[in-house]
Amino acid sequence: MDWSTLLGLLAGSLTTASFVPQVLKTWRSRSARDISALWLITFITGISLWLIYGLLILSLPIILANGITLALTLLILFFKLQFRG
Amino acid sequence: MDWSTLLGLLAGSLTTASFVPQVLKTWRSRSARDISALWLITFITGISLWLIYGLLILSLPIILANGITLALTLLILFFKLQFRG
């Protein structure tokens, strides 16, 4: 594996893992008022297309990164709807 | 340009553009309490690596998408620090 591929995998791991602290914060605080619903819905749509793109070109890193990110951001959207306040 | 490349460009545009409503919401509400600082910092680090990766493999879509996303998320981080409380 060459140097730049390793960098891409690290980048993908960070942008994916970054959503875990946001899920935990939203879950603990029971508040998502400052999180834009429009950001969430547009971002989730984009991530879903990235996932389909990854499946089309059979790229495991793109499928994994976007699959996990999709699950985490759907969870944030679920909390956003739950903790209406 | 084949079908899957078009899909990748659309996905990248959506995930990039999605941050505009979040920047506007944070700017208008003067509040970023519900946004996780750890998400922001980890995500920004990941996006920066994606940008370097794009420069290494000379991929314009990756450079553009992550360059714009980096600027927008740095703005959210700036607001997060400005609007403490």
Backbone of each chain as nested JSON, in Angstrom:
{
  "chains": [
    {"id": "A", "residues": [
      {"number": 1, "name": "MET", "atoms": {"N": [0.864, -1.198, 0.0], "CA": [0.0, 0.0, 0.0], "C": [0.9, 1.248, 0.0]}},
      {"number": 2, "name": "ASP", "atoms": {"N": [0.581, 2.231, -0.93], "CA": [1.489, 3.373, -0.979], "C": [1.063, 4.447, 0.018]}},
      {"number": 3, "name": "TRP", "atoms": {"N": [1.921, 5.392, 0.179], "CA": [1.853, 6.434, 1.19], "C": [0.54, 7.206, 1.111]}},
      {"number": 4, "name": "SER", "atoms": {"N": [0.125, 7.59, -0.109], "CA": [-1.069, 8.441, -0.222], "C": [-2.329, 7.638, 0.115]}},
      {"number": 5, "name": "THR", "atoms": {"N": [-2.358, 6.336, -0.21], "CA": [-3.529, 5.519, 0.126], "C": [-3.695, 5.442, 1.634]}},
      {"number": 6, "name": "LEU", "atoms": {"N": [-2.588, 5.306, 2.322], "CA": [-2.596, 5.258, 3.788], "C": [-3.174, 6.561, 4.34]}},
      {"number": 7, "name": "LEU", "atoms": {"N": [-2.785, 7.687, 3.716], "CA": [-3.266, 9.008, 4.138], "C": [-4.784, 9.095, 3.928]}},
      {"number": 8, "name": "GLY", "atoms": {"N": [-5.233, 8.568, 2.793], "CA": [-6.671, 8.58, 2.495], "C": [-7.459, 7.762, 3.498]}},
      {"number": 9, "name": "LEU", "atoms": {"N": [-6.903, 6.612, 3.882], "CA": [-7.577, 5.753, 4.866], "C": [-7.633, 6.443, 6.225]}},
      {"number": 10, "name": "LEU", "atoms": {"N": [-6.531, 7.133, 6.586], "CA": [-6.502, 7.848, 7.869], "C": [-7.514, 8.989, 7.847]}},
      {"number": 11, "name": "ALA", "atoms": {"N": [-7.565, 9.717, 6.719], "CA": [-8.513, 10.829, 6.581], "C": [-9.94, 10.311, 6.723]}},
      {"number": 12, "name": "GLY", "atoms": {"N": [-10.233, 9.214, 6.048], "CA": [-11.575, 8.637, 6.097], "C": [-11.94, 8.155, 7.491]}},
      {"number": 13, "name": "SER", "atoms": {"N": [-10.969, 7.577, 8.19], "CA": [-11.227, 7.091, 9.555], "C": [-11.546, 8.262, 10.476]}},
      {"number": 14, "name": "LEU", "atoms": {"N": [-10.793, 9.377, 10.32], "CA": [-11.019, 10.535, 11.198], "C": [-12.382, 11.176, 10.928]}},
      {"number": 15, "name": "THR", "atoms": {"N": [-12.706, 11.402, 9.645], "CA": [-13.979, 12.077, 9.347], "C": [-15.152, 11.184, 9.753]}},
      {"number": 16, "name": "THR", "atoms": {"N": [-14.948, 9.861, 9.715], "CA": [-16.006, 8.936, 10.13], "C": [-16.114, 8.911, 11.654]}},
      {"number": 17, "name": "ALA", "atoms": {"N": [-14.977, 8.684, 12.312], "CA": [-14.973, 8.568, 13.785], "C": [-15.408, 9.876, 14.448]}},
      {"number": 18, "name": "SER", "atoms": {"N": [-15.234, 10.989, 13.747], "CA": [-15.549, 12.295, 14.357], "C": [-17.007, 12.386, 14.783]}},
      {"number": 19, "name": "PHE", "atoms": {"N": [-17.88, 11.6, 14.141], "CA": [-19.312, 11.714, 14.462], "C": [-19.677, 11.01, 15.767]}},
      {"number": 20, "name": "VAL", "atoms": {"N": [-18.783, 10.162, 16.271], "CA": [-19.093, 9.458, 17.525], "C": [-19.242, 10.452, 18.686]}},
      {"number": 21, "name": "PRO", "atoms": {"N": [-18.27, 11.388, 18.895], "CA": [-18.453, 12.363, 19.982], "C": [-19.697, 13.229, 19.797]}},
      {"number": 22, "name": "GLN", "atoms": {"N": [-20.118, 13.502, 18.554], "CA": [-21.337, 14.305, 18.354], "C": [-22.567, 13.498, 18.753]}},
      {"number": 23, "name": "VAL", "atoms": {"N": [-22.58, 12.22, 18.417], "CA": [-23.712, 11.361, 18.809], "C": [-23.787, 11.302, 20.336]}},
      {"number": 24, "name": "LEU", "atoms": {"N": [-22.636, 11.101, 20.988], "CA": [-22.606, 10.978, 22.461], "C": [-23.052, 12.288, 23.115]}},
      {"number": 25, "name": "LYS", "atoms": {"N": [-22.566, 13.429, 22.586], "CA": [-22.924, 14.726, 23.178], "C": [-24.428, 14.954, 23.055]}},
      {"number": 26, "name": "THR", "atoms": {"N": [-24.978, 14.673, 21.871], "CA": [-26.409, 14.896, 21.653], "C": [-27.236, 13.973, 22.538]}},
      {"number": 27, "name": "TRP", "atoms": {"N": [-26.77, 12.729, 22.691], "CA": [-27.473, 11.751, 23.526], "C": [-27.454, 12.212, 24.996]}},
      {"number": 28, "name": "ARG", "atoms": {"N": [-26.294, 12.644, 25.478], "CA": [-26.173, 13.034, 26.904], "C": [-26.933, 14.317, 27.193]}},
      {"number": 29, "name": "SER", "atoms": {"N": [-26.813, 15.296, 26.255], "CA": [-27.406, 16.616, 26.538], "C": [-28.899, 16.641, 26.224]}},
      {"number": 30, "name": "ARG", "atoms": {"N": [-29.342, 15.631, 25.483], "CA": [-30.771, 15.58, 25.095], "C": [-31.172, 16.861, 24.344]}},
      {"number": 31, "name": "SER", "atoms": {"N": [-30.18, 17.473, 23.677], "CA": [-30.468, 18.728, 22.963], "C": [-29.723, 18.749, 21.633]}},
      {"number": 32, "name": "ALA", "atoms": {"N": [-30.465, 19.116, 20.55], "CA": [-29.828, 19.199, 19.227], "C": [-30.269, 20.487, 18.539]}},
      {"number": 33, "name": "ARG", "atoms": {"N": [-30.7, 21.442, 19.359], "CA": [-31.286, 22.677, 18.806], "C": [-30.297, 23.403, 17.886]}},
      {"number": 34, "name": "ASP", "atoms": {"N": [-29.0, 23.424, 18.28], "CA": [-28.012, 24.182, 17.492], "C": [-27.57, 23.462, 16.23]}},
      {"number": 35, "name": "ILE", "atoms": {"N": [-28.01, 22.206, 16.067], "CA": [-27.616, 21.442, 14.873], "C": [-28.662, 21.692, 13.78]}},
      {"number": 36, "name": "SER", "atoms": {"N": [-28.197, 22.138, 12.612], "CA": [-29.105, 22.49, 11.518], "C": [-29.715, 21.233, 10.894]}},
      {"number": 37, "name": "ALA", "atoms": {"N": [-31.058, 21.198, 10.862], "CA": [-31.749, 20.056, 10.241], "C": [-31.408, 20.001, 8.744]}},
      {"number": 38, "name": "LEU", "atoms": {"N": [-31.271, 21.182, 8.135], "CA": [-30.971, 21.232, 6.699], "C": [-29.57, 20.666, 6.426]}},
      {"number": 39, "name": "TRP", "atoms": {"N": [-28.616, 20.994, 7.381], "CA": [-27.276, 20.394, 7.225], "C": [-27.396, 18.876, 7.258]}},
      {"number": 40, "name": "LEU", "atoms": {"N": [-28.105, 18.387, 8.286], "CA": [-28.201, 16.943, 8.497], "C": [-28.803, 16.238, 7.281]}},
      {"number": 41, "name": "ILE", "atoms": {"N": [-29.914, 16.768, 6.778], "CA": [-30.624, 16.099, 5.678], "C": [-29.786, 16.151, 4.386]}},
      {"number": 42, "name": "THR", "atoms": {"N": [-29.171, 17.316, 4.107], "CA": [-28.348, 17.444, 2.9], "C": [-27.112, 16.56, 3.006]}},
      {"number": 43, "name": "PHE", "atoms": {"N": [-26.505, 16.563, 4.204], "CA": [-25.289, 15.765, 4.419], "C": [-25.6, 14.28, 4.298]}},
      {"number": 44, "name": "ILE", "atoms": {"N": [-26.709, 13.85, 4.895], "CA": [-27.112, 12.433, 4.839], "C": [-27.387, 12.014, 3.389]}},
      {"number": 45, "name": "THR", "atoms": {"N": [-28.026, 12.911, 2.618], "CA": [-28.279, 12.604, 1.199], "C": [-26.946, 12.433, 0.459]}},
      {"number": 46, "name": "GLY", "atoms": {"N": [-26.01, 13.357, 0.725], "CA": [-24.698, 13.288, 0.069], "C": [-23.95, 12.017, 0.445]}},
      {"number": 47, "name": "ILE", "atoms": {"N": [-23.972, 11.679, 1.742], "CA": [-23.277, 10.477, 2.218], "C": [-23.904, 9.219, 1.582]}},
      {"number": 48, "name": "SER", "atoms": {"N": [-25.226, 9.225, 1.409], "CA": [-25.896, 8.074, 0.779], "C": [-25.422, 7.911, -0.664]}},
      {"number": 49, "name": "LEU", "atoms": {"N": [-25.258, 9.041, -1.362], "CA": [-24.765, 8.977, -2.749], "C": [-23.311, 8.496, -2.776]}},
      {"number": 50, "name": "TRP", "atoms": {"N": [-22.503, 8.949, -1.783], "CA": [-21.112, 8.465, -1.694], "C": [-21.112, 6.941, -1.501]}},
      {"number": 51, "name": "LEU", "atoms": {"N": [-22.059, 6.449, -0.713], "CA": [-22.142, 5.004, -0.436], "C": [-22.481, 4.245, -1.73]}},
      {"number": 52, "name": "ILE", "atoms": {"N": [-23.442, 4.764, -2.486], "CA": [-23.822, 4.134, -3.767], "C": [-22.625, 4.197, -4.719]}},
      {"number": 53, "name": "TYR", "atoms": {"N": [-21.929, 5.358, -4.731], "CA": [-20.739, 5.522, -5.57], "C": [-19.689, 4.478, -5.212]}},
      {"number": 54, "name": "GLY", "atoms": {"N": [-19.46, 4.288, -3.916], "CA": [-18.49, 3.297, -3.448], "C": [-18.865, 1.891, -3.878]}},
      {"number": 55, "name": "LEU", "atoms": {"N": [-20.17, 1.589, -3.84], "CA": [-20.656, 0.262, -4.264], "C": [-20.455, 0.091, -5.767]}},
      {"number": 56, "name": "LEU", "atoms": {"N": [-20.688, 1.19, -6.53], "CA": [-20.552, 1.121, -7.996], "C": [-19.107, 0.851, -8.399]}},
      {"number": 57, "name": "ILE", "atoms": {"N": [-18.155, 1.525, -7.71], "CA": [-16.754, 1.358, -8.129], "C": [-16.053, 0.313, -7.267]}},
      {"number": 58, "name": "LEU", "atoms": {"N": [-16.862, -0.347, -6.387], "CA": [-16.339, -1.428, -5.523], "C": [-15.119, -0.971, -4.731]}},
      {"number": 59, "name": "SER", "atoms": {"N": [-15.286, 0.194, -4.031], "CA": [-14.188, 0.71, -3.192], "C": [-14.537, 0.484, -1.724]}},
      {"number": 60, "name": "LEU", "atoms": {"N": [-13.839, -0.459, -1.104], "CA": [-14.153, -0.818, 0.292], "C": [-14.004, 0.374, 1.243]}},
      {"number": 61, "name": "PRO", "atoms": {"N": [-12.897, 1.191, 1.146], "CA": [-12.774, 2.329, 2.057], "C": [-13.964, 3.288, 1.957]}},
      {"number": 62, "name": "ILE", "atoms": {"N": [-14.418, 3.58, 0.718], "CA": [-15.536, 4.519, 0.53], "C": [-16.823, 3.897, 1.078]}},
      {"number": 63, "name": "ILE", "atoms": {"N": [-17.013, 2.59, 0.86], "CA": [-18.219, 1.919, 1.357], "C": [-18.233, 1.92, 2.888]}},
      {"number": 64, "name": "LEU", "atoms": {"N": [-17.106, 1.537, 3.491], "CA": [-17.011, 1.47, 4.961], "C": [-17.189, 2.844, 5.597]}},
      {"number": 65, "name": "ALA", "atoms": {"N": [-16.399, 3.825, 5.131], "CA": [-16.423, 5.168, 5.739], "C": [-17.82, 5.759, 5.652]}},
      {"number": 66, "name": "ASN", "atoms": {"N": [-18.429, 5.673, 4.49], "CA": [-19.739, 6.319, 4.32], "C": [-20.878, 5.506, 4.918]}},
      {"number": 67, "name": "GLY", "atoms": {"N": [-20.702, 4.199, 4.983], "CA": [-21.717, 3.369, 5.637], "C": [-21.812, 3.683, 7.112]}},
      {"number": 68, "name": "ILE", "atoms": {"N": [-20.642, 3.787, 7.766], "CA": [-20.62, 4.085, 9.203], "C": [-21.091, 5.521, 9.454]}},
      {"number": 69, "name": "THR", "atoms": {"N": [-20.607, 6.453, 8.614], "CA": [-21.017, 7.858, 8.78], "C": [-22.516, 8.001, 8.6]}},
      {"number": 70, "name": "LEU", "atoms": {"N": [-23.08, 7.253, 7.647], "CA": [-24.533, 7.307, 7.408], "C": [-25.284, 6.849, 8.656]}},
      {"number": 71, "name": "ALA", "atoms": {"N": [-24.824, 5.761, 9.252], "CA": [-25.49, 5.25, 10.464], "C": [-25.42, 6.287, 11.594]}},
      {"number": 72, "name": "LEU", "atoms": {"N": [-24.251, 6.887, 11.792], "CA": [-24.067, 7.854, 12.886], "C": [-24.896, 9.123, 12.654]}},
      {"number": 73, "name": "THR", "atoms": {"N": [-24.921, 9.616, 11.414], "CA": [-25.664, 10.864, 11.158], "C": [-27.17, 10.624, 11.179]}},
      {"number": 74, "name": "LEU", "atoms": {"N": [-27.613, 9.411, 10.796], "CA": [-29.041, 9.076, 10.919], "C": [-29.437, 9.061, 12.397]}},
      {"number": 75, "name": "LEU", "atoms": {"N": [-28.506, 8.612, 13.238], "CA": [-28.756, 8.593, 14.688], "C": [-28.915, 10.023, 15.217]}},
      {"number": 76, "name": "ILE", "atoms": {"N": [-28.055, 10.936, 14.726], "CA": [-28.145, 12.336, 15.155], "C": [-29.482, 12.928, 14.692]}},
      {"number": 77, "name": "LEU", "atoms": {"N": [-29.888, 12.584, 13.47], "CA": [-31.178, 13.069, 12.946], "C": [-32.321, 12.526, 13.8]}},
      {"number": 78, "name": "PHE", "atoms": {"N": [-32.223, 11.26, 14.185], "CA": [-33.25, 10.635, 15.044], "C": [-33.328, 11.388, 16.375]}},
      {"number": 79, "name": "PHE", "atoms": {"N": [-32.156, 11.684, 16.964], "CA": [-32.144, 12.437, 18.227], "C": [-32.718, 13.831, 18.026]}},
      {"number": 80, "name": "LYS", "atoms": {"N": [-32.371, 14.451, 16.895], "CA": [-32.851, 15.817, 16.592], "C": [-34.381, 15.819, 16.613]}},
      {"number": 81, "name": "LEU", "atoms": {"N": [-34.984, 14.776, 16.039], "CA": [-36.45, 14.698, 15.986], "C": [-37.016, 14.358, 17.368]}},
      {"number": 82, "name": "GLN", "atoms": {"N": [-36.296, 13.506, 18.124], "CA": [-36.759, 13.068, 19.452], "C": [-36.739, 14.234, 20.459]}},
      {"number": 83, "name": "PHE", "atoms": {"N": [-35.576, 14.929, 20.469], "CA": [-35.409, 15.953, 21.53], "C": [-35.878, 17.304, 21.0]}},
      {"number": 84, "name": "ARG", "atoms": {"N": [-37.113, 17.356, 20.454], "CA": [-37.624, 18.556, 19.792], "C": [-37.212, 19.818, 20.553]}},
      {"number": 85, "name": "GLY", "atoms": {"N": [-37.271, 20.189, 21.514], "CA": [-36.996, 21.399, 22.303], "C": [-35.998, 22.361, 21.726]}}
    ]},
    {"id": "B", "residues": [
      {"number": 1, "name": "MET", "atoms": {"N": [-17.459, 11.806, -19.457], "CA": [-17.544, 11.518, -18.006], "C": [-18.589, 10.436, -17.769]}},
      {"number": 2, "name": "ASP", "atoms": {"N": [-18.191, 9.344, -17.043], "CA": [-19.166, 8.262, -16.918], "C": [-20.111, 8.525, -15.738]}},
      {"number": 3, "name": "TRP", "atoms": {"N": [-21.115, 7.722, -15.679], "CA": [-22.256, 7.841, -14.78], "C": [-21.809, 7.892, -13.313]}},
      {"number": 4, "name": "SER", "atoms": {"N": [-20.862, 7.013, -12.939], "CA": [-20.493, 6.932, -11.507], "C": [-19.681, 8.159, -11.098]}},
      {"number": 5, "name": "THR", "atoms": {"N": [-18.887, 8.703, -12.022], "CA": [-18.119, 9.921, -11.691], "C": [-19.072, 11.075, -11.417]}},
      {"number": 6, "name": "LEU", "atoms": {"N": [-20.127, 11.152, -12.225], "CA": [-21.142, 12.189, -12.04], "C": [-21.774, 12.055, -10.656]}},
      {"number": 7, "name": "LEU", "atoms": {"N": [-22.021, 10.816, -10.258], "CA": [-22.632, 10.54, -8.954], "C": [-21.693, 10.982, -7.833]}},
      {"number": 8, "name": "GLY", "atoms": {"N": [-20.39, 10.712, -8.012], "CA": [-19.39, 11.121, -7.014], "C": [-19.321, 12.624, -6.885]}},
      {"number": 9, "name": "LEU", "atoms": {"N": [-19.401, 13.328, -8.017], "CA": [-19.36, 14.793, -7.99], "C": [-20.6, 15.35, -7.295]}},
      {"number": 10, "name": "LEU", "atoms": {"N": [-21.765, 14.733, -7.565], "CA": [-23.01, 15.17, -6.92], "C": [-22.928, 14.924, -5.411]}},
      {"number": 11, "name": "ALA", "atoms": {"N": [-22.408, 13.756, -5.033], "CA": [-22.26, 13.416, -3.607], "C": [-21.351, 14.43, -2.927]}},
      {"number": 12, "name": "GLY", "atoms": {"N": [-20.229, 14.726, -3.557], "CA": [-19.269, 15.681, -2.993], "C": [-19.857, 17.062, -2.869]}},
      {"number": 13, "name": "SER", "atoms": {"N": [-20.639, 17.472, -3.869], "CA": [-21.266, 18.804, -3.833], "C": [-22.252, 18.892, -2.671]}},
      {"number": 14, "name": "LEU", "atoms": {"N": [-23.039, 17.812, -2.474], "CA": [-24.048, 17.83, -1.398], "C": [-23.386, 17.859, -0.02]}},
      {"number": 15, "name": "THR", "atoms": {"N": [-22.374, 16.982, 0.193], "CA": [-21.753, 16.941, 1.526], "C": [-21.002, 18.241, 1.811]}},
      {"number": 16, "name": "THR", "atoms": {"N": [-20.525, 18.9, 0.745], "CA": [-19.835, 20.188, 0.921], "C": [-20.852, 21.297, 1.186]}},
      {"number": 17, "name": "ALA", "atoms": {"N": [-21.852, 21.392, 0.308], "CA": [-22.852, 22.469, 0.42], "C": [-23.646, 22.348, 1.724]}},
      {"number": 18, "name": "SER", "atoms": {"N": [-23.727, 21.154, 2.261], "CA": [-24.551, 20.939, 3.47], "C": [-24.076, 21.802, 4.633]}},
      {"number": 19, "name": "PHE", "atoms": {"N": [-22.804, 22.196, 4.63], "CA": [-22.283, 22.965, 5.767], "C": [-22.715, 24.435, 5.72]}},
      {"number": 20, "name": "VAL", "atoms": {"N": [-23.193, 24.895, 4.567], "CA": [-23.621, 26.308, 4.473], "C": [-24.793, 26.58, 5.426]}},
      {"number": 21, "name": "PRO", "atoms": {"N": [-25.886, 25.764, 5.403], "CA": [-26.976, 26.021, 6.36], "C": [-26.528, 25.931, 7.818]}},
      {"number": 22, "name": "GLN", "atoms": {"N": [-25.536, 25.086, 8.121], "CA": [-25.058, 25.004, 9.52], "C": [-24.312, 26.27, 9.905]}},
      {"number": 23, "name": "VAL", "atoms": {"N": [-23.521, 26.799, 8.976], "CA": [-22.806, 28.056, 9.256], "C": [-23.823, 29.175, 9.488]}},
      {"number": 24, "name": "LEU", "atoms": {"N": [-24.837, 29.257, 8.611], "CA": [-25.848, 30.323, 8.714], "C": [-26.637, 30.205, 10.015]}},
      {"number": 25, "name": "LYS", "atoms": {"N": [-27.018, 28.973, 10.387], "CA": [-27.796, 28.771, 11.615], "C": [-26.973, 29.193, 12.84]}},
      {"number": 26, "name": "THR", "atoms": {"N": [-25.706, 28.783, 12.854], "CA": [-24.852, 29.111, 14.004], "C": [-24.632, 30.618, 14.084]}},
      {"number": 27, "name": "TRP", "atoms": {"N": [-24.454, 31.248, 12.894], "CA": [-24.24, 32.701, 12.839], "C": [-25.48, 33.434, 13.358]}},
      {"number": 28, "name": "ARG", "atoms": {"N": [-26.665, 33.017, 12.894], "CA": [-27.908, 33.71, 13.273], "C": [-28.239, 33.485, 14.744]}},
      {"number": 29, "name": "SER", "atoms": {"N": [-28.074, 32.234, 15.207], "CA": [-28.514, 31.914, 16.575], "C": [-27.467, 32.308, 17.616]}},
      {"number": 30, "name": "ARG", "atoms": {"N": [-26.26, 32.624, 17.117], "CA": [-25.16, 32.976, 18.059], "C": [-24.965, 31.875, 19.105]}},
      {"number": 31, "name": "SER", "atoms": {"N": [-25.312, 30.639, 18.739], "CA": [-25.187, 29.543, 19.708], "C": [-24.675, 28.29, 19.022]}},
      {"number": 32, "name": "ALA", "atoms": {"N": [-23.648, 27.647, 19.649], "CA": [-23.088, 26.42, 19.07], "C": [-22.908, 25.379, 20.174]}},
      {"number": 33, "name": "ARG", "atoms": {"N": [-23.671, 25.561, 21.258], "CA": [-23.484, 24.708, 22.442], "C": [-23.687, 23.23, 22.115]}},
      {"number": 34, "name": "ASP", "atoms": {"N": [-24.693, 22.939, 21.269], "CA": [-25.003, 21.533, 20.979], "C": [-24.037, 20.889, 19.983]}},
      {"number": 35, "name": "ILE", "atoms": {"N": [-23.145, 21.709, 19.417], "CA": [-22.184, 21.166, 18.457], "C": [-20.942, 20.716, 19.22]}},
      {"number": 36, "name": "SER", "atoms": {"N": [-20.552, 19.465, 19.034], "CA": [-19.432, 18.898, 19.775], "C": [-18.104, 19.454, 19.262]}},
      {"number": 37, "name": "ALA", "atoms": {"N": [-17.32, 20.032, 20.177], "CA": [-15.999, 20.573, 19.797], "C": [-15.103, 19.43, 19.304]}},
      {"number": 38, "name": "LEU", "atoms": {"N": [-15.262, 18.257, 19.951], "CA": [-14.417, 17.111, 19.585], "C": [-14.751, 16.636, 18.169]}},
      {"number": 39, "name": "TRP", "atoms": {"N": [-16.114, 16.698, 17.827], "CA": [-16.485, 16.359, 16.446], "C": [-15.787, 17.309, 15.48]}},
      {"number": 40, "name": "LEU", "atoms": {"N": [-15.913, 18.631, 15.786], "CA": [-15.384, 19.657, 14.898], "C": [-13.883, 19.482, 14.661]}},
      {"number": 41, "name": "ILE", "atoms": {"N": [-13.137, 19.32, 15.754], "CA": [-11.673, 19.244, 15.642], "C": [-11.247, 17.969, 14.91]}},
      {"number": 42, "name": "THR", "atoms": {"N": [-11.89, 16.852, 15.231], "CA": [-11.536, 15.581, 14.572], "C": [-11.912, 15.625, 13.096]}},
      {"number": 43, "name": "PHE", "atoms": {"N": [-13.104, 16.178, 12.835], "CA": [-13.588, 16.277, 11.452], "C": [-12.679, 17.194, 10.633]}},
      {"number": 44, "name": "ILE", "atoms": {"N": [-12.305, 18.349, 11.207], "CA": [-11.428, 19.298, 10.518], "C": [-10.068, 18.668, 10.227]}},
      {"number": 45, "name": "THR", "atoms": {"N": [-9.557, 17.883, 11.191], "CA": [-8.273, 17.193, 10.975], "C": [-8.401, 16.207, 9.807]}},
      {"number": 46, "name": "GLY", "atoms": {"N": [-9.507, 15.453, 9.802], "CA": [-9.74, 14.485, 8.725], "C": [-9.872, 15.157, 7.37]}},
      {"number": 47, "name": "ILE", "atoms": {"N": [-10.631, 16.256, 7.335], "CA": [-10.831, 16.981, 6.079], "C": [-9.498, 17.545, 5.565]}},
      {"number": 48, "name": "SER", "atoms": {"N": [-8.655, 17.996, 6.495], "CA": [-7.336, 18.52, 6.098], "C": [-6.511, 17.418, 5.448]}},
      {"number": 49, "name": "LEU", "atoms": {"N": [-6.587, 16.211, 6.022], "CA": [-5.837, 15.086, 5.43], "C": [-6.411, 14.722, 4.057]}},
      {"number": 50, "name": "TRP", "atoms": {"N": [-7.76, 14.793, 3.928], "CA": [-8.386, 14.532, 2.61], "C": [-7.865, 15.536, 1.595]}},
      {"number": 51, "name": "LEU", "atoms": {"N": [-7.7, 16.799, 2.037], "CA": [-7.217, 17.86, 1.143], "C": [-5.784, 17.552, 0.692]}},
      {"number": 52, "name": "ILE", "atoms": {"N": [-4.936, 17.157, 1.621], "CA": [-3.539, 16.799, 1.288], "C": [-3.549, 15.584, 0.351]}},
      {"number": 53, "name": "TYR", "atoms": {"N": [-4.423, 14.624, 0.64], "CA": [-4.55, 13.416, -0.201], "C": [-4.934, 13.821, -1.621]}},
      {"number": 54, "name": "GLY", "atoms": {"N": [-5.897, 14.735, -1.726], "CA": [-6.343, 15.204, -3.048], "C": [-5.216, 15.891, -3.81]}},
      {"number": 55, "name": "LEU", "atoms": {"N": [-4.394, 16.677, -3.077], "CA": [-3.252, 17.364, -3.706], "C": [-2.219, 16.334, -4.164]}},
      {"number": 56, "name": "LEU", "atoms": {"N": [-2.024, 15.278, -3.357], "CA": [-1.014, 14.251, -3.693], "C": [-1.4, 13.501, -4.97]}},
      {"number": 57, "name": "ILE", "atoms": {"N": [-2.729, 13.175, -5.085], "CA": [-3.121, 12.369, -6.252], "C": [-3.681, 13.274, -7.361]}},
      {"number": 58, "name": "LEU", "atoms": {"N": [-3.567, 14.625, -7.117], "CA": [-4.006, 15.626, -8.116], "C": [-5.446, 15.379, -8.56]}},
      {"number": 59, "name": "SER", "atoms": {"N": [-6.354, 15.23, -7.553], "CA": [-7.774, 15.032, -7.871], "C": [-8.541, 16.315, -7.571]}},
      {"number": 60, "name": "LEU", "atoms": {"N": [-8.953, 17.005, -8.636], "CA": [-9.628, 18.303, -8.462], "C": [-10.901, 18.191, -7.612]}},
      {"number": 61, "name": "PRO", "atoms": {"N": [-11.793, 17.185, -7.865], "CA": [-13.007, 17.092, -7.041], "C": [-12.691, 16.971, -5.545]}},
      {"number": 62, "name": "ILE", "atoms": {"N": [-11.684, 16.152, -5.198], "CA": [-11.341, 15.948, -3.776], "C": [-10.746, 17.239, -3.2]}},
      {"number": 63, "name": "ILE", "atoms": {"N": [-9.929, 17.946, -4.005], "CA": [-9.323, 19.202, -3.544], "C": [-10.411, 20.248, -3.324]}},
      {"number": 64, "name": "LEU", "atoms": {"N": [-11.297, 20.407, -4.301], "CA": [-12.354, 21.417, -4.21], "C": [-13.31, 21.13, -3.052]}},
      {"number": 65, "name": "ALA", "atoms": {"N": [-13.833, 19.898, -3.001], "CA": [-14.84, 19.54, -1.983], "C": [-14.269, 19.741, -0.588]}},
      {"number": 66, "name": "ASN", "atoms": {"N": [-13.057, 19.258, -0.378], "CA": [-12.493, 19.319, 0.976], "C": [-11.931, 20.694, 1.307]}},
      {"number": 67, "name": "GLY", "atoms": {"N": [-11.515, 21.438, 0.29], "CA": [-11.058, 22.815, 0.525], "C": [-12.201, 23.68, 1.018]}},
      {"number": 68, "name": "ILE", "atoms": {"N": [-13.357, 23.572, 0.339], "CA": [-14.534, 24.364, 0.73], "C": [-15.063, 23.897, 2.087]}},
      {"number": 69, "name": "THR", "atoms": {"N": [-15.134, 22.568, 2.273], "CA": [-15.625, 22.039, 3.552], "C": [-14.73, 22.477, 4.701]}},
      {"number": 70, "name": "LEU", "atoms": {"N": [-13.426, 22.504, 4.446], "CA": [-12.479, 22.937, 5.49], "C": [-12.755, 24.386, 5.886]}},
      {"number": 71, "name": "ALA", "atoms": {"N": [-12.954, 25.245, 4.892], "CA": [-13.23, 26.663, 5.181], "C": [-14.519, 26.8, 5.999]}},
      {"number": 72, "name": "LEU", "atoms": {"N": [-15.57, 26.091, 5.595], "CA": [-16.866, 26.197, 6.284], "C": [-16.796, 25.656, 7.717]}},
      {"number": 73, "name": "THR", "atoms": {"N": [-16.105, 24.517, 7.904], "CA": [-16.053, 23.939, 9.252], "C": [-15.127, 24.746, 10.172]}},
      {"number": 74, "name": "LEU", "atoms": {"N": [-14.102, 25.378, 9.592], "CA": [-13.251, 26.277, 10.398], "C": [-14.072, 27.478, 10.877]}},
      {"number": 75, "name": "LEU", "atoms": {"N": [-15.002, 27.916, 10.013], "CA": [-15.886, 29.03, 10.372], "C": [-16.793, 28.623, 11.543]}},
      {"number": 76, "name": "ILE", "atoms": {"N": [-17.307, 27.378, 11.495], "CA": [-18.168, 26.888, 12.585], "C": [-17.361, 26.806, 13.877]}},
      {"number": 77, "name": "LEU", "atoms": {"N": [-16.108, 26.349, 13.764], "CA": [-15.233, 26.264, 14.943], "C": [-14.978, 27.663, 15.508]}},
      {"number": 78, "name": "PHE", "atoms": {"N": [-14.753, 28.624, 14.611], "CA": [-14.533, 30.028, 15.03], "C": [-15.755, 30.538, 15.782]}},
      {"number": 79, "name": "PHE", "atoms": {"N": [-16.958, 30.264, 15.236], "CA": [-18.188, 30.692, 15.917], "C": [-18.323, 29.986, 17.267]}},
      {"number": 80, "name": "LYS", "atoms": {"N": [-17.983, 28.704, 17.279], "CA": [-18.091, 27.903, 18.513], "C": [-17.247, 28.572, 19.613]}},
      {"number": 81, "name": "LEU", "atoms": {"N": [-16.053, 29.044, 19.232], "CA": [-15.158, 29.679, 20.225], "C": [-15.676, 31.067, 20.589]}},
      {"number": 82, "name": "GLN", "atoms": {"N": [-16.243, 31.785, 19.568], "CA": [-16.738, 33.151, 19.8], "C": [-17.954, 33.145, 20.727]}},
      {"number": 83, "name": "PHE", "atoms": {"N": [-18.922, 32.272, 20.386], "CA": [-20.186, 32.312, 21.126], "C": [-20.137, 31.374, 22.325]}},
      {"number": 84, "name": "ARG", "atoms": {"N": [-19.04, 31.417, 23.135], "CA": [-18.878, 30.494, 24.297], "C": [-20.203, 30.284, 24.989]}},
      {"number": 85, "name": "GLY", "atoms": {"N": [-20.581, 29.886, 25.888], "CA": [-21.856, 29.755, 26.66], "C": [-22.908, 29.022, 25.878]}}
    ]}
  ]
}
